[in-house]
Amino acid sequence: MSEQQSQQVQNYLKTTVQQGETPQDQKLVFDPTTGELVVQTKNDRPPSPDAVVADQIAEEGFFSKTFLSICTKTNTLCNQLKEISRL
């Protein structure tokens, strides 16, 4: 995952989790083939056939405590996801 993609996911989650506003023109997608979250526009095709839109679980706070605590400890989302998988 590039630094730009990581920043997009971080910005999406900050907006959704901290501000309680889900970007209307974007969707958060988990790609199980790479194990990464990606932000796409609403019209983009999923990155893989098994990809799952994760907007609702983000809105419900699934990433809130874990995401916010890991953000302060690491620099990239890739490292953040590795930390989550260890929990």
C-alpha positions as a Markdown table, in Angstrom:
| # | Residue | x | y | z |
|---|---|---|---|---|
| 1 | Met | 0.0 | 0.0 | 0.0 |
| 2 | Ser | 1.3 | 3.4 | -0.9 |
| 3 | Glu | 1.7 | 6.2 | 1.6 |
| 4 | Gln | -1.0 | 8.1 | -0.3 |
| 5 | Gln | -3.5 | 5.2 | -0.1 |
| 6 | Ser | -2.6 | 4.8 | 3.6 |
| 7 | Gln | -3.4 | 8.5 | 4.2 |
| 8 | Gln | -6.7 | 8.2 | 2.3 |
| 9 | Val | -7.8 | 5.4 | 4.6 |
| 10 | Gln | -6.7 | 7.3 | 7.7 |
| 11 | Asn | -8.5 | 10.4 | 6.6 |
| 12 | Tyr | -11.7 | 8.3 | 5.8 |
| 13 | Leu | -11.6 | 6.7 | 9.3 |
| 14 | Lys | -10.9 | 10.0 | 11.1 |
| 15 | Thr | -13.9 | 11.6 | 9.3 |
| 16 | Thr | -16.1 | 8.6 | 10.0 |
| 17 | Val | -15.0 | 7.7 | 13.5 |
| 18 | Gln | -14.1 | 11.0 | 15.1 |
| 19 | Gln | -16.4 | 13.4 | 13.3 |
| 20 | Gly | -19.3 | 10.9 | 12.8 |
| 21 | Glu | -19.6 | 11.8 | 9.1 |
| 22 | Thr | -19.2 | 9.2 | 6.4 |
| 23 | Pro | -18.0 | 10.7 | 3.1 |
| 24 | Gln | -20.9 | 10.4 | 0.7 |
| 25 | Asp | -18.7 | 10.1 | -2.4 |
| 26 | Gln | -16.4 | 7.4 | -1.1 |
| 27 | Lys | -16.6 | 3.9 | 0.3 |
| 28 | Leu | -14.2 | 1.9 | 2.5 |
| 29 | Val | -13.4 | -1.5 | 1.2 |
| 30 | Phe | -11.5 | -4.4 | 2.8 |
| 31 | Asp | -9.7 | -6.6 | 0.2 |
| 32 | Pro | -9.1 | -10.0 | 1.7 |
| 33 | Thr | -6.6 | -10.9 | -1.0 |
| 34 | Thr | -4.2 | -8.2 | 0.2 |
| 35 | Gly | -5.5 | -7.8 | 3.8 |
| 36 | Glu | -5.8 | -4.1 | 3.2 |
| 37 | Leu | -8.4 | -1.4 | 3.5 |
| 38 | Val | -8.8 | 0.9 | 0.5 |
| 39 | Val | -10.9 | 4.0 | -0.1 |
| 40 | Gln | -12.7 | 4.1 | -3.4 |
| 41 | Thr | -15.2 | 6.4 | -5.1 |
| 42 | Lys | -18.8 | 5.0 | -5.0 |
| 43 | Asn | -18.6 | 4.1 | -8.7 |
| 44 | Asp | -15.3 | 2.2 | -8.6 |
| 45 | Arg | -15.3 | -1.6 | -9.0 |
| 46 | Pro | -14.1 | -3.6 | -6.0 |
| 47 | Pro | -10.4 | -4.5 | -6.0 |
| 48 | Ser | -11.2 | -8.2 | -6.0 |
| 49 | Pro | -14.4 | -10.4 | -6.2 |
| 50 | Asp | -14.1 | -11.1 | -2.5 |
| 51 | Ala | -13.8 | -7.5 | -1.4 |
| 52 | Val | -16.2 | -6.3 | 1.3 |
| 53 | Val | -17.5 | -2.8 | 1.7 |
| 54 | Ala | -16.8 | -1.8 | 5.3 |
| 55 | Asp | -18.6 | 1.5 | 5.5 |
| 56 | Gln | -21.2 | 0.4 | 8.0 |
| 57 | Ile | -18.9 | -1.3 | 10.5 |
| 58 | Ala | -16.7 | 1.8 | 10.4 |
| 59 | Glu | -19.8 | 4.0 | 11.1 |
| 60 | Glu | -20.7 | 1.6 | 14.0 |
| 61 | Gly | -17.3 | 2.2 | 15.5 |
| 62 | Phe | -15.5 | -1.0 | 14.8 |
| 63 | Phe | -12.3 | 0.8 | 14.1 |
| 64 | Ser | -12.7 | 3.5 | 16.7 |
| 65 | Lys | -10.6 | 2.5 | 19.7 |
| 66 | Thr | -8.2 | 0.3 | 17.9 |
| 67 | Phe | -7.7 | 2.7 | 15.0 |
| 68 | Leu | -7.2 | 5.7 | 17.2 |
| 69 | Ser | -4.7 | 4.1 | 19.6 |
| 70 | Ile | -2.7 | 2.5 | 16.8 |
| 71 | Cys | -2.6 | 5.7 | 14.8 |
| 72 | Thr | -0.6 | 7.3 | 17.5 |
| 73 | Lys | 1.9 | 4.4 | 17.6 |
| 74 | Thr | 2.6 | 3.9 | 13.9 |
| 75 | Asn | 3.1 | 5.8 | 10.7 |
| 76 | Thr | 1.4 | 3.7 | 8.1 |
| 77 | Leu | -1.9 | 1.8 | 7.8 |
| 78 | Cys | 0.0 | -1.3 | 6.9 |
| 79 | Asn | 1.7 | -1.3 | 10.3 |
| 80 | Gln | -1.6 | -0.5 | 11.9 |
| 81 | Leu | -3.3 | -3.5 | 10.3 |
| 82 | Lys | -0.4 | -5.7 | 11.4 |
| 83 | Glu | -1.0 | -4.5 | 15.0 |
| 84 | Ile | -4.7 | -5.2 | 14.7 |
| 85 | Ser | -4.1 | -8.7 | 13.5 |
| 86 | Arg | -1.9 | -9.4 | 16.5 |
| 87 | Leu | -4.7 | -8.5 | 19.0 |
